[in-house]
């Protein structure tokens, strides 16, 4: 099967994806020259750039999937997901300390509210190497 558009439903949210080239699946997805690529002498030049681009693409897809799952799960019980960002007033660069602080924050919040929150956590570093934590709660 080949397609250029894909419709994704996540809870009550619909998303239409359009592709420049056709996407092939199943029998149509048979590739020519399948298997390992032959490395040339110049592959090491683009290797760092390729790794950074691939890493960026993987992180984008992972975050997108988390948001879609949050929408699908939260809307299953007629609740709207809440997305918010936590940042530090000072420039925090230690990810272990940030995770510890967040864990303590959630424990105190659960104790105060007397409920157990369900959440997804996405710690990120911004351009200034400051840690930001995006939390989706449902």
C-alpha positions in Angstrom: 0.0 0.0 0.0 1.2 3.5 -0.8 0.0 6.8 0.7 0.8 10.5 1.0 -1.5 11.5 3.8 -2.0 9.9 7.3 -4.7 10.7 9.8 -4.0 10.1 13.5 -6.6 10.2 16.2 -5.3 10.7 19.8 -8.3 10.9 22.1 -10.4 13.9 20.8 -7.4 15.3 18.8 -7.1 14.6 15.0 -3.9 15.2 13.2 -3.3 15.1 9.4 0.2 14.3 8.3 1.1 15.0 4.6 4.3 13.7 3.0 6.2 15.0 0.0 6.9 11.5 -1.2 4.7 8.5 -1.2 5.2 6.2 1.8 5.2 2.5 1.0 4.1 -0.3 3.3 3.9 -4.1 3.1 4.8 -5.6 -0.3 5.4 -2.1 -1.8 8.1 -1.4 0.8 10.6 -3.8 -0.7 13.8 -1.9 -1.1 16.5 -2.2 -3.6 20.0 -2.8 -2.3 18.7 -3.9 1.1 21.3 -4.7 3.7 24.5 -3.0 4.9 25.7 0.1 3.1 29.3 0.1 1.8 31.3 2.7 3.7 33.4 5.0 1.7 36.5 6.8 2.8 34.5 10.0 3.4 31.7 8.7 5.7 33.5 9.8 8.8 33.1 13.5 7.7 29.3 13.5 7.9 29.1 11.0 10.7 28.9 13.6 13.5 26.4 15.7 11.6 24.3 12.6 10.7 24.3 11.4 14.3 23.1 14.8 15.6 20.3 15.0 12.9 19.2 11.4 13.7 19.2 12.1 17.4 17.1 15.3 16.9 14.6 13.3 14.7 14.3 10.5 17.2 13.7 12.9 20.1 11.0 14.7 18.1 9.2 11.5 17.3 9.4 10.3 20.9 8.0 13.6 22.3 5.2 13.5 19.7 4.3 10.0 20.6 4.2 10.9 24.4 1.9 13.8 23.7 -0.4 11.6 21.5 -0.5 8.9 24.2 -1.3 11.5 26.9 -4.1 12.9 24.8 -5.5 9.4 24.1 -5.3 8.2 27.7 -6.6 11.4 29.3 -9.5 11.8 27.0 -10.5 8.2 27.6 -11.9 9.3 31.0 -13.3 12.6 29.8 -10.5 14.6 31.3 -8.3 17.1 29.5 -4.5 16.6 29.8 -2.5 19.3 31.4 0.9 20.2 30.0 3.2 22.6 32.0 6.8 23.4 32.1 8.9 23.7 35.2 12.1 25.7 35.1 14.7 26.8 37.7 15.2 30.5 38.7 18.9 29.9 38.6 20.8 28.1 35.8 20.5 24.4 36.8 22.8 22.1 34.8 22.9 19.0 36.9 20.3 16.5 35.6 20.6 14.2 38.7 19.9 17.1 41.0 17.0 18.2 38.8 15.5 14.7 38.8 15.8 14.5 42.6 14.1 17.9 43.0 11.3 16.9 40.8 10.8 13.6 42.6 10.6 15.4 45.9 8.2 18.0 44.4 5.8 15.2 43.2 6.0 13.4 46.5 5.1 16.6 48.4 2.3 17.4 45.9 0.8 13.8 46.2 0.9 14.1 50.0 -0.7 17.5 50.0 -3.4 16.6 47.5 -3.8 13.1 49.0 -3.9 11.6 45.5 -1.4 9.9 43.3 -0.8 11.9 40.1 -0.2 10.1 36.8 2.3 12.0 34.7 4.9 11.8 32.0 8.2 13.6 32.3 10.3 15.1 29.6 13.5 16.7 30.9 15.2 18.8 28.2 18.2 21.2 28.0 17.6 24.5 26.2 20.1 26.6 24.2 21.7 28.0 27.4 22.1 24.5 28.8 19.4 25.1 31.4 17.2 22.2 32.4 13.5 22.5 31.7 11.1 19.8 32.6 7.9 19.4 30.6 5.2 17.6 32.6 2.0 16.2 31.2 -0.5 15.2 33.9 -3.7 13.3 33.4 
